[in-house]
Amino acid sequence: MKSILEELWFGNICPETDKRTNSPEMKQLMGTMAKYHDELMSTLTDEKKEIFEKFDDCWEKYVGHSQKATFIYAFKLGTRSVYKILTVNDQ
């Protein structure tokens, strides 16, 4: 078994694409969102579809940046926690 560092190095760990982390509530919400998206798209003119697709692209980029920032924060917090645990002088 490879170490977690090797798995990270080779790109084998990719949390944003790991569907195992989606809860049943998240899966249901994604289905509902897809339904509403399709319904909305069917009512828009070609011009409005283009505008909405641009909005959708921006939203997707925003979510990606937000997820990255959250991951970095959580990773640093976890690392600091482990550091504190390992360096506390238990008496």
C-alpha positions in Angstrom: 0.0 0.0 0.0 1.3 3.4 -1.0 1.7 6.1 1.6 -0.8 9.0 1.7 1.9 11.3 0.6 2.6 9.2 -2.5 -1.1 9.0 -3.2 -1.3 12.8 -3.0 1.8 13.2 -5.2 0.4 11.0 -8.0 -3.0 12.7 -7.8 -4.8 9.6 -6.7 -6.5 11.5 -3.9 -9.0 14.0 -5.3 -11.7 14.9 -2.7 -13.7 17.2 -5.0 -14.4 14.3 -7.4 -14.9 11.6 -4.7 -18.7 11.0 -4.8 -18.6 8.9 -1.6 -18.7 12.1 0.4 -22.1 13.1 -1.0 -24.8 12.5 1.7 -28.3 11.4 0.7 -29.4 15.0 1.2 -26.8 16.3 -1.1 -27.7 13.8 -3.8 -31.4 14.7 -3.5 -30.6 18.4 -3.7 -28.5 17.8 -6.8 -31.4 16.0 -8.4 -33.8 18.8 -7.5 -31.3 21.5 -8.8 -30.9 19.6 -12.1 -34.7 19.4 -12.5 -35.1 23.1 -12.0 -32.2 23.9 -14.2 -33.8 21.9 -17.1 -37.2 23.5 -16.5 -35.7 27.0 -16.5 -33.6 26.4 -19.6 -36.7 25.2 -21.5 -38.4 28.5 -20.9 -35.5 30.8 -21.9 -34.8 32.4 -25.3 -31.5 31.7 -26.9 -30.2 35.1 -25.8 -31.3 34.5 -22.2 -29.8 30.9 -22.2 -26.5 32.4 -23.2 -26.7 34.9 -20.3 -27.7 32.2 -17.9 -24.9 29.9 -19.0 -22.4 32.7 -18.4 -23.9 33.1 -14.9 -23.7 29.4 -14.4 -20.0 29.3 -15.5 -19.2 32.1 -13.0 -21.0 30.4 -10.2 -19.1 27.2 -10.9 -15.8 29.0 -10.7 -16.9 30.8 -7.5 -17.8 27.4 -5.9 -14.5 26.0 -7.0 -12.5 28.8 -5.4 -14.7 28.6 -2.2 -14.1 24.8 -1.9 -10.4 25.3 -2.4 -10.2 28.0 0.3 -12.2 25.8 2.7 -10.0 22.8 2.0 -6.8 24.9 2.6 -8.3 26.3 5.8 -9.4 22.9 7.1 -6.0 21.3 6.2 -4.1 24.0 8.1 -6.4 23.8 11.1 -6.0 20.0 11.2 -2.3 20.3 10.9 -2.1 22.9 13.7 -4.3 20.6 15.8 -2.0 17.6 15.3 1.1 19.8 15.9 -0.4 21.1 19.2 -1.3 17.6 20.3 2.1 16.2 19.6 4.0 19.1 21.2 2.0 19.5 24.3 4.0 18.6 27.4 1.9 16.1 29.2 2.9 15.9 32.8 
